[in-house]
Amino acid sequence: MRSCIAAGCPSDANTPGVRFFKFPDMVDKRWIAVCMKEDGWRPSKTHRICSNHFRPDQINGNQIQAGSFPAHPFDEPSSLIIETG
């Protein structure tokens, strides 16, 4: 079953409204940091990260916009906090 590789993320194929994305060919260290794996870990072609780790404006259909990087939603970094009126 497809699930999110990010550390502590409970999202899997049965999670409503969640999409899964491949890692880019050139993986930035910020992508790997969200996974919180041991040093030297690299994602395989089957690893996926879910839409919960991206702001809505970083997702374009079934793709992540170029230059975007994931964050750990449970940490609520300021870059993911969306202010409402």
VENWO-V645636 format. One record per pair of residues at least 6 apart in sequence whose C-alpha atoms are under 8 Angstrom apart, sorted by the first residue. I is the first residue (numbers start at 1). J is the second residue. Records with the same first field share a line. If there is no record, write none. Layout:
BEGIN
I->J, J
END
This chain:
BEGIN
1->12, 13
2->12, 13, 48
3->10, 11, 12, 13, 48, 49, 50
4->10, 11, 12, 20, 47, 48, 49, 50
5->35, 47, 48, 49
6->34, 35, 36, 49, 72
7->34, 35, 36, 37
11->18, 50
18->50, 51, 52
19->50, 51, 62
20->48, 49, 50, 51
21->48, 49, 50, 51, 62, 63, 64
22->45, 46, 47, 48, 49
23->31, 43, 45, 47, 48, 49
28->69
30->69, 70, 71
31->69, 70, 71
32->41, 42, 43
34->70, 71, 72
51->59
52->73
53->70, 71, 72, 73
54->69, 70, 71, 80
55->80
58->64, 65, 68
59->65
71->77, 80
73->80
END
